[in-house]
Amino acid sequence: MGTKNVHLHYCQIADEHCPLAITRFTTFDLDDKPLAVEQVTYESNMDYMERQVINALRCNVEVSILTSTPIHEFKRLHHIFNCDK
């Protein structure tokens, strides 16, 4: 069995009324067809949100993040993005 690429999408918007993050978790079957999509709104607690995202990525769940917070403020996620460079 080969390895599977998992995607992390990060979109920063300019909206002062945006919660900490609106995050979508998408699971796929073996044929890369979506099985389930769950949307979670994180109002606060950056540490909890980052742990949830990292755990999802470890389980081969695709993650999309919409936030007004700059990536450098998410220390763990910032590290993940910089590891690929």
C-alpha positions in Angstrom: 0.0 0.0 0.0 1.5 3.4 -1.0 1.4 6.7 0.9 -1.3 9.2 0.3 -0.8 12.9 0.0 -3.0 14.9 2.4 -3.8 18.5 1.8 -3.9 21.4 4.1 -5.6 24.6 2.7 -5.2 27.9 4.4 -7.1 31.0 3.4 -6.6 34.3 5.2 -9.3 36.9 4.8 -9.7 40.5 5.9 -12.8 40.2 8.1 -12.7 41.5 11.7 -15.9 39.7 12.5 -14.5 36.3 11.5 -14.1 33.8 14.3 -10.7 32.3 15.0 -11.2 29.8 12.2 -13.9 28.1 10.2 -12.4 24.7 9.3 -13.6 21.9 7.0 -12.4 18.3 7.5 -12.9 16.1 4.4 -12.4 12.3 4.4 -12.0 10.3 1.2 -12.4 6.7 0.2 -9.7 4.6 -1.5 -10.8 5.9 -4.9 -10.5 9.6 -3.7 -14.2 10.2 -3.6 -15.4 12.3 -0.7 -17.0 10.3 2.1 -17.8 13.0 4.6 -17.3 16.7 5.2 -17.5 18.2 8.6 -17.3 22.0 9.2 -16.2 23.2 12.6 -16.2 26.9 13.8 -13.5 27.7 16.4 -14.3 30.8 18.3 -11.2 30.8 20.4 -8.6 28.4 21.9 -6.0 28.3 19.1 -4.1 25.4 20.8 -7.2 23.2 20.6 -7.9 24.1 17.0 -4.3 23.3 16.0 -4.3 20.0 17.7 -7.5 19.0 16.0 -6.1 20.0 12.6 -2.8 18.1 13.1 -4.6 15.0 14.3 -6.9 15.1 11.3 -3.9 15.4 8.9 -2.3 12.4 10.7 -5.4 10.4 9.9 -5.3 11.3 6.2 -8.2 13.9 6.5 -8.0 16.9 4.2 -8.3 20.2 6.1 -9.3 23.6 4.8 -9.0 26.7 7.1 -10.7 30.0 6.6 -9.5 32.7 9.1 -8.5 36.3 9.5 -5.5 35.3 11.7 -2.1 35.4 10.0 -0.5 32.0 9.6 2.5 33.0 11.8 0.2 33.3 14.8 -0.6 29.5 14.5 2.8 28.3 15.6 2.3 24.6 14.8 0.6 25.2 11.5 3.2 27.7 10.5 5.8 25.1 11.2 4.0 22.6 9.0 3.9 25.1 6.1 7.6 25.9 6.4 8.7 22.3 6.6 7.8 21.8 2.9 10.0 24.7 1.8 
